[in-house]
Amino acid sequence: MSTMVAAPKSRVSRQTWQFTEDVRVQASATVVGPKEGKGPLASLFDKIYPDIYAGQKSWEKAERKLLEDAIQIALKKANLKEDQIDLLLAGDLLNQNITANFTAELLSIPTLGMYGACSTSMLTLANAAALVNSGFAERAIAACSSHNATAERQYRYPTEYGGQKPPSSQWTVTGAGAAVVGIGGNGPRLTYATIGKVVDMGMKDPLDMGSAMAPAAVSTMIAHFQDTGRQPQDYDLIVTGDLAGIGYPIAKEMLEKEGFNMDKVYNDCGLMVYSPEQEVFAGASGCASSAVVTYSYIMNQLQRGAMKRVLVCATGALLSPISYQQGEAIPCIAHAVAFEGGA
């Protein structure tokens, strides 16, 4: 005879976790490239490189440098050394997570490589918080990166080709973000994480990821609202990862049709990294799109008390060059993390 086992208090539903301990972002850091350093959030980034090579010999090595710098700066802010971190959870857009893995080799921290495409920022953070909340790690670092030139080379055409793009395409952020997660401190609290389901709406155009990702974002946000009993207006800000100018209005309309009023609280990180005159097509994309906004602007707003509660729903298009060249549709996913102000 089977016996029903009560779900742990930290599990709200199949998709949503509640962090029952005082789990916080104890420090965070962002490092970006030159284009991002000319955008509206420039003053909040910890380090800006004046060229996309970041002093390295290749774009791939430059991306590793961005990620390493973000992690080291976050550690310095937290007044910690590498051997005081139990786990590094990191990911990027490149095959076999090479940016995260090569960076982890330099740091010598036990590592869990994670891939969620552009949703990786909240994928790593949600899991870091869960491991800290459960006691499997005392401190963990969640980190991710992307680079415009490495992403273009892998997924589309190298930038030297000068290929023309439609207005629906997006500009991959050159940058990295990292957060130190632990129990206690004065940083923003992590209260909930909602893990997304893979959603495939049959979209096949790799130059219109915003349309493909919007339904996944909507699915995760609806699950979050239903599981927590919260409404959009319970947040000072709700941001999606990188739906940008095409996917953002689609997601907003879909949510409103489901009865969720997103007015005055909803924005998209893909619309926040660059200014309109920077010629980035529909807006920003990449793992670093949500990471550099969350670990700079959002952490700053929460820490200062300008915002009390924020939901970040990072979005990811789980395509590969092989799958879309074979005519496959683009499956997508979104992961959401809820933050509450520090102190």
N, C-alpha and C positions, 0 to 999 in steps of 0.2 A: 504494500500500500504506500503510495507516494504521500509525502508530507509537504504542505505548503510552507515555503520559507519566506518570511517577511523581507521585503526589499530594504536594503540599508538606507539610513536616513539621507545619505548623500545622493541617492538615486531618486529623482522625481518621476521619471518615466523612461521609456526605452531610449529617448533622445536627449533628455535634459538631466544634467547633474547639478546639485547644489553643493557648494563648498561650505561645509559646516564649521571648519576651522577658520582662523583669522589669516587667510591666505592673501598675500599682497604682492604687488609689484614693488620690490624694494629699490630698484633702480632700473632705468632704461636708457638706451642710447640709439642715435641714428647717424648714419654716415651716407652721404649722397655724392652724386656727380655734378658736373657744372650746370647742366640744364635745370636740375632740381634746385640747385643753389641760387638760381635766378627767379624762382617761383615765390608765391606769396608766403610760404612757410619757412623761407630761408633762415630767418633769425632764430628759429627754434631748433635747427639741426646742430648736432654736436661737431660735425666735421664736414667740410665741403671740399672735394677735390676739384682742381681747376681744369682737369682733362680726364677723359673717360678711361685712360690707361692707368690712372692712379699711381704713376711711377713704375709700372710693371711692363713686361715685355709682350704681354698678350691681354686680350679682353678677359679671358677666363681667369688669368692670374689676378687681374684687376678686381674681378668680382670677389675672389677669395680675400683680397686685401680689405675690401669694404666690410665683409663679414667679420674678419678677424678684428678690425678696428672697432666695430660696433660692440663686439663682445668684450674687448679689453676696456673700452670706455665705460661700459655698464659695470664691469667689475670694479673699476677704479672708483666710480661714483658710490658703489655699495661698500667700498673699503674692504674688498675681498680679494683673495688670490685664487688661482685656478684649482688648487687642491682643496679648497673649501666648498667647491661645487660638486654635488653628487652626480648630476646628470646634465648633459647638453642635449636638447631636443632641437634639431635644426633641419632645414630643407631649402631647396632652391628649384629652379626650373630645368636644370641641365640633366642630361642622361646620367643615371646612376647617382644622382645627388652629389656630383663631384665637388661642387663648391663647399657644401657642408662637410663632406668626408675629408677633404684635404685640409680644411680649416681645423677640424677636430683632431687631426693628426698633430698639428702644431701645438694645440692646447693641451693635449693628453688628458682630456676629461672623458669619462664614460659617456658614450654617445648613442642616442637613438635617432637615426636618420628618418625623416618623415617627408612624405610627398602628398601635397594636396593642391598642386598647381598654385594659383594665386590665392588660394584659401590657406596657405601654409602658415601665415602669421598667427591666425587664431587656432589652427590645428595644433601647432606646437605649444601655444600658450595654454589651451584647454587641457592638454595632456600633462604639461608641467604642473599646472595647478592641481590636477587630480592626484598626481604622484606625491606632491607635497601634502595635500589635504589628508591622504591616506597614511602618510608616514613612511612611504617607500623611499622618499628623498627628503632631506632636510632643506636643501636649496637646489634649485634647478634653473637653467638658463633656457629660455625659448628664443630662437633666432631664425631669421631667414634673409634671403637676398635675391636680387635679380639685377640684370644688366642689359641695357638696350641692345648692345652689339652682340652679346652672347646669345640672347634670345632670338634675335633676328637671324643669326647664322644657323641656329638649330631648327627653328620652326618655319622660317620663310626663306628669305634670300639675304645674303650678306649685304650690309649697307653700301658696300662699294659698287654693287650692281645698279644702284639708283632706281630701283623698281618703283613704279607708281602705285599708290595706295588709295583706296576709296575713303570717303569721309567717315565711314563706320569703323575704320581701323583705329587702333589705340597705340600709344607710345609707351613702351615698357620702361618703367622707372629704373634708373641706375642708382642703386642704393641698398642699404641693409639696415635692419633693426634688431635689437636684442633687449631682452628683459630678464632681470634676476627675480626669481619667484621664491618666496619663503614665508614663514610664519611670523607675523608681527611686523612692527616698524610703522613708519608714517606714510607709506605710499598708498596708492589707490587699492581698494580691496577687490578681489575677484569673487563674485557671488554665485554666478550661474554660468554654465556652458551648455549650449544646445548643439548637438552633433547632427550634421545634415545627412540627408539621403541623396544618392546619385539620381539626378533628374535628367532625362534625355527627351528633348522636345523635337528631335529630328533635324535640328539645325546643322548644316554642313559647311558653312562658310567660315574659315579660320580668320577672316578679316572682319568678322562681325561677332565678336565674342560677347559683347554686351547683351545682345538679344538672346544668345544661347544661355547665358548665366542667370538672367533675371528670374526665370521660374524657380531655379534652385534657391536663390536668395529668398524669394517669397515663401517657399515651402518651409525653410528653416525658421524664418521670422514668425510665421503663423504657429509653428510647433512651439516656439519659445513663448509666445503670448498665451497660448492655450495651456501649456504646462505650468507656467508660473502664475497665471491669473493676472498678468500685467497687461496694460494697454500701451500703445505708443506714447501717449501723453504722460506716462509714468517716467519717461526718460527725458532728460534735457537735450539729448542728441542720440540719433540712431544713424549709423553710417554703414553702407555696404562697401565692399572692397574695391571693386574696379568695374562697375557697370558702366560708368562714364555717361557721355551724352546720349547714347542710344539706349542702353539698358536701364538707366535710372528712371526715366519717365514710364517705361514699361512696367517696372517693378512697382512704382508708386500707384499706377492705375490698377494693377492686379490686386494690390493690397486693399485699396479703397473699395474695389468691387466685393471683397470679402468682409467689408465692414470695419476696416482699420484705417482711421483717419491719420495720415502721415504729415499733415500740414504743420509747418513750423519746426518739426523735430527731425526731419529726414534729409540727409545729404549723402554724398558718395565720395569716397576718398579719391576716386579717379577724376573728380571734378575739383579737388582741393589742392593737389600737388602743383599744378601749373596754372598760369594765368592765361586767359583766352588768346592773347597776342603771341604766345609762344609756339603756335602752329604744331599742335600735338594731335591733330585730327579730332577724334571724339573725346580724347582725354587720356588719363594715365591707366596703366595696367601693370601686371607683374606682382610677384610676391611682395616686393618692397612698397607697392602702392599703399596698401593698408598698413604695413609695418611702420613706414616712416611717418604717416599721419598719426597713428595710434601712439607710438612711442615718443612722439614729440608734442604735437598740438594737444591731443586728448589727455595725455598724462599731465601736461602743464595746466590745462583747464581744471582738471579734477584736483590737482594738488593745490591750486590757488583758491579753490572754492567757487570758481566761476561756474562750474557745473557740478552737480551732485551725483548724477547717474547717467551712464552712457552704455549703449549696446553697439558693439562692433560685429558686423556679420560679414566676414571675409568670403569672397566668392572665387571659385576656381573652375576653369575650363579644362577638363581632363583629356585633352586631345594629345595626339602625338603625330609627328610628320608621317609615320607609316599608316596610321589609322585613317587620317583624312585623305591621304593619297589613294587609299583603297576605297574611298567613297563612303566611309563610315561617318555617322553623325557624331556630334560633339557632346559626350556626357558631361554633366556639370555637378558641382557640389558647393555647399556653403556651410561654414561653421560660425557660430555666434558665441561671444563671451560678453557677460555683463560686468561692468565696473561700477564701483561706488567711491566717492571722494575720499581722499586720504585723511589722516589724523583722526 
